[in-house]
Amino acid sequence: RKGHPAALANVIREFLLRVEALPWDERAAMVYGDLRASCAAAGITLGALDMMIAAHAVATNATLITHDKAFALVPDGALAVDDWTHGM
């Protein structure tokens, strides 16, 4: 990765050609607000970008594929998470 930005950019472009990028829309923004409020009420701190990622996944009924443990903190079981390292 480090030291090979052109190669990494090519890998990312190839990946993006194979997946559908879902737009950030009004529903995602509404879920973000609800999620931010429920996290604050539960005393949970998530970074702004992590919260946006979580809200987008919830809004689109998607399962978030990640190894980042921060997403397990999302309250109320609202976010479906699958750790891509399990079963490897």
C-alpha positions as CSV (number, residue, x, y, z in Angstrom):
1,R,0.0,0.0,0.0
2,K,2.4,2.6,1.2
3,G,4.8,3.7,-1.6
4,H,2.6,2.4,-4.4
5,P,-0.3,4.9,-4.7
6,A,-0.9,4.3,-8.4
7,A,-1.2,0.5,-7.9
8,L,-3.6,1.0,-5.0
9,A,-5.7,3.4,-7.0
10,N,-6.0,0.8,-9.8
11,V,-7.0,-1.9,-7.3
12,I,-9.7,0.4,-5.9
13,R,-11.0,1.3,-9.4
14,E,-11.2,-2.4,-10.3
15,F,-13.1,-3.1,-7.1
16,L,-15.5,-0.3,-7.6
17,L,-16.3,-1.6,-11.1
18,R,-17.7,-4.8,-9.5
19,V,-19.9,-3.3,-6.8
20,E,-22.9,-1.0,-6.7
21,A,-22.2,2.3,-4.8
22,L,-25.4,3.3,-3.0
23,P,-26.1,7.0,-2.7
24,W,-26.2,8.9,0.6
25,D,-29.8,10.0,0.6
26,E,-32.4,11.5,2.9
27,R,-33.2,8.2,4.6
28,A,-29.5,7.7,5.4
29,A,-29.4,11.2,6.9
30,M,-32.5,10.5,9.0
31,V,-31.0,7.2,10.3
32,Y,-27.8,9.1,11.0
33,G,-29.7,11.5,13.3
34,D,-31.5,8.7,15.1
35,L,-28.3,6.7,15.5
36,R,-26.4,9.7,16.8
37,A,-29.1,10.4,19.3
38,S,-29.3,6.7,20.5
39,C,-25.5,6.5,20.8
40,A,-25.4,9.7,22.8
41,A,-28.2,8.5,25.1
42,A,-26.3,5.2,25.7
43,G,-23.0,7.0,26.3
44,I,-21.5,5.5,23.1
45,T,-18.9,7.4,21.2
46,L,-18.4,6.6,17.5
47,G,-16.4,8.7,15.1
48,A,-18.4,10.8,12.7
49,L,-17.4,8.7,9.6
50,D,-18.0,5.4,11.4
51,M,-21.5,6.7,12.4
52,M,-22.1,7.7,8.8
53,I,-21.0,4.2,7.6
54,A,-23.3,2.5,10.1
55,A,-26.2,4.8,9.3
56,H,-25.8,4.1,5.6
57,A,-25.8,0.4,6.2
58,V,-28.9,0.5,8.4
59,A,-30.7,2.8,5.9
60,T,-30.1,0.4,3.1
61,N,-30.7,-2.8,5.1
62,A,-27.2,-3.8,4.3
63,T,-24.8,-6.0,6.3
64,L,-21.6,-4.1,7.1
65,I,-18.6,-6.3,6.4
66,T,-15.8,-5.1,8.7
67,H,-13.2,-6.2,11.2
68,D,-13.5,-2.9,13.1
69,K,-14.9,-3.7,16.6
70,A,-16.2,-0.1,16.9
71,F,-19.3,-1.1,14.9
72,A,-20.3,-3.7,17.6
73,L,-21.0,-0.7,19.8
74,V,-24.0,0.4,17.7
75,P,-27.0,0.1,20.1
76,D,-30.3,-1.8,19.8
77,G,-28.9,-4.3,17.3
78,A,-29.8,-1.9,14.5
79,L,-26.7,-2.7,12.5
80,A,-26.0,-6.1,11.0
81,V,-22.2,-6.7,11.1
82,D,-20.2,-9.5,9.7
83,D,-16.4,-9.8,10.5
84,W,-14.7,-10.8,7.3
85,T,-11.8,-12.4,9.2
86,H,-14.0,-15.1,10.8
87,G,-13.7,-18.4,8.9
88,M,-10.4,-17.5,7.3
